[in-house]
Amino acid sequence: MEARRRRSSTFPSFASMLAISISLVIIFQTAFVNAGISDIRATQRELGSYRRMAYKGHFATSFKDVQNEKDIDIIVTYSDASGAIRINRVKMSHLSPSWVLENPTDGNHDLPNGSQILGGSLPADVRLEENLDPSMHYHQSGEAENIYPQLSPMTPVKLKRQMLRQKRRELRATALIQLDKESDINTQAVALEQAKSLEPRVKEKYSIWRKDSTLKLMQDQIIMAKAYANIAKSINESSLYNTLINQCRESRHAIGEANSDAELHPSALNQAQKMGHVLSIAKDRLYDCPSVQRKFRAMVQFAEDTVNALKKKSTFLIQLAAKVVPKPLHCLPLQLAADYFGQGHHKKEDLSNKNFEDPSLYHYAVFSDNVLATSVVVNSTVSHAKEPEKHVFHIVTDKLNVVAMKMWFIVNAPAKATIQVENIDDFKWLNSSYCSVLRQLESARLKEYYFKANHPSSLSVGVDSLKYRNPKYLSMLNHLRFYLPEVYPKLDKILFLDDDIVVQKDLTPLWSIDLQGMVNGAVETCKESFHRFDKYLNFSHPKISENFDKNACGWAFGMNMFDLKEWRKRNITGIYHYWQDLNEDRTLWKLGSLPPGLLTFYNLTYPLDRSWHVLGLGYDPALNKTQIENAAVVHYNGNYKPWLDLAVSKYKSYWSKYVMYDNYYLQLCNFKE
């Protein structure tokens, strides 16, 4: 009985425990599956999106009614961005009245399948992110899947909000892109402005902003395709070889005459893509480093040989073009000579003018056989002279052009200035017994050098040999400058001018410059290591190396003020003869008048300011425009003379504005601007 009492007494205790356990399980399960939010800040950090779900209870009512009775804790489970399961809790009092409780067993409710998404919103302090993937939810059990079906699609309100957010992102991205483009444009503009201040020669060689990337790519592709095509041909890959050759042809056709990306046809980019695809295939099938290396080495060698051959050909053609007299320039002296004799000017005696020998006037010496060029020298000088009546021009030409030269200045005499035209053959004292150059020019050795067929005369000749085989070096007019005191014995000073110069300012201040006992006033041409004595003279010869400094600064003929009194005193012509006799075999220098001039006037040249004489318009297309326009004299030294088609177009206007294109003879010979 006692045992039964014990069992009877313990039974309520066991039943109570069982009831408590069941209650705990029910509470735990209810707490686990009920949705809620406990930590709003943590939820805001971790949830990418959240769609509010209606709580499914035993009845459907508003939260407001329930909140009036008691505050219920709601637990919500979700997956964060990393896929981990999260559980948070929130008080029902924190939710808006639009949330409702729904009985999952009630099939007559008006909610759609799955959890009902209700209007309204959370208060500001409990608002959640709304990007949670509805497919990422926690399944506790089969019952849990029924209790928590997948979330339904967003409401139109939320969809509109999402679209607005997306639109704001796109606007921000567009603004940032536009800002980035504007920054690039500003940077480029600043760089281009800085580039304008660079030295012009450097600007031609380098480019800060590459604008031909597509063109350069296609050119490089053609080179690569040629290399692979040769390799394919050597291993009998005829199909790939034909494909590469065809693509090369198509790429060259797409490039055409384009020199920049802007000139390329719109289809060029598509062709570049096609070529890239073919090159990729070729690389996979043919690439072998030693083979490609050998092929590129052969291509480089071939390219160098081709460039050298083209350089020689170009030099020859330029020299040939520089020697050829254009048809209009050949026509002009013929027409002038015909009218000179036709109008009877040859019957009139040349009247002597006292101005020819007046040392108080401004005297110029111009030695030329080019009528048009000489007229430009005279016209440009007189047009800038403040007192043209005090300027005297002494023009010496050869017997073929003396009549035409006289006729030109008879018809087109400059206002007030004095013109004297002479024939070099009338200087009887200038003969081979006195003049070293004449003696050398008449020698059989020099004639053989210029005229014999067994000497190189075309493309096989080096650049220097072609340069110095110019006929002007055979003309005594080119060497008459060393005999100025003999030509003008009564003058004290004279300004020597070449026929390829243009005067842009009044030159009379040159006569007032004190040459400080020097004979020659000239502008020096040395720039760093350029145009120094070693450029013109053979310093391997002991006569040169013992008497001259190879780093001495060179100067230019073309505009030179000569003190003839000092010339006679120092016997400059005798010095010239001495060095000219030593160079009969052309071992001290090659042909020309500047090298003997450097030797003759060594330590006897006074450097003039550079603004008096700017050189290079006949060969250098990158001269500074400001220096040209501020110069007193500009000099077209080089092969690109302004009266030839070779002339640098941007420099031609400085010369052509002094040509009288409306002149009868120029129109008759078809001279055009």
Number of C-alpha atoms within 10 A of each C-alpha: 6 7 8 9 10 10 13 11 11 12 12 11 12 12 11 12 12 12 12 12 12 12 12 12 12 12 11 11 13 12 15 17 19 18 23 24 22 19 14 16 12 12 23 16 11 18 19 16 18 18 22 21 21 21 23 20 16 12 14 16 14 15 21 16 11 15 16 9 8 10 13 14 16 19 19 19 19 23 20 19 15 7 10 10 13 15 17 17 18 19 16 21 16 16 20 16 17 14 23 22 18 21 17 18 12 13 8 7 11 8 13 9 10 17 22 22 19 16 14 13 15 15 11 8 9 17 15 25 14 16 13 19 17 16 10 16 20 17 15 13 9 9 10 14 13 12 21 22 15 15 20 15 14 14 13 10 11 14 12 12 12 15 12 12 12 12 12 12 12 12 12 12 12 12 12 12 12 12 12 12 12 12 12 12 12 12 12 14 12 11 13 14 11 11 16 10 9 11 12 15 13 11 14 11 7 10 11 11 9 10 12 15 11 17 23 15 14 23 17 12 19 23 15 18 25 20 20 26 23 17 20 21 14 11 10 11 15 13 10 20 22 14 17 25 17 14 23 23 13 18 23 16 13 21 23 13 10 13 12 15 18 12 13 18 13 11 10 21 19 12 20 22 12 15 23 17 12 16 23 13 13 21 14 9 13 19 15 11 9 9 14 17 12 12 17 17 12 13 15 12 12 12 12 12 12 11 12 12 14 13 14 18 17 14 20 21 14 17 19 16 16 19 14 11 14 13 11 17 19 14 17 22 25 16 16 21 20 13 15 21 14 10 11 9 15 13 9 7 7 11 7 9 11 7 20 19 16 15 13 11 18 22 24 21 23 22 24 23 22 20 23 19 23 21 21 22 22 26 22 22 24 25 17 16 18 13 14 18 16 17 22 24 23 19 22 23 23 20 14 13 20 22 24 25 27 24 25 20 16 13 11 13 16 17 11 13 19 18 20 18 19 18 15 19 14 10 11 7 12 17 13 13 10 11 20 19 22 17 14 19 17 12 12 9 13 16 13 12 14 15 10 12 9 8 11 14 17 15 17 13 16 14 16 10 15 20 19 15 17 17 10 14 15 21 16 19 17 16 20 18 19 19 17 19 22 15 18 16 13 14 20 19 24 24 22 20 25 21 24 23 27 27 28 22 18 18 18 18 7 16 17 7 12 11 19 10 12 18 25 24 25 23 24 20 18 16 10 9 12 13 18 21 23 20 15 18 21 19 19 12 12 11 13 18 14 10 11 18 14 17 15 16 20 25 23 21 20 24 23 25 23 23 22 22 16 17 22 17 9 14 12 20 18 14 16 20 18 14 18 21 15 13 18 18 13 13 12 22 20 19 18 18 15 17 19 25 21 24 19 21 17 16 13 20 24 22 16 19 11 16 15 19 27 26 23 16 27 21 17 14 16 14 17 12 12 8 14 21 14 15 20 20 25 28 26 26 22 15 19 23 23 23 18 17 12 15 20 18 11 10 19 19 13 18 23 16 13 19 20 18 15 11 12 10 18 19 14 13 17 15 19 11 10
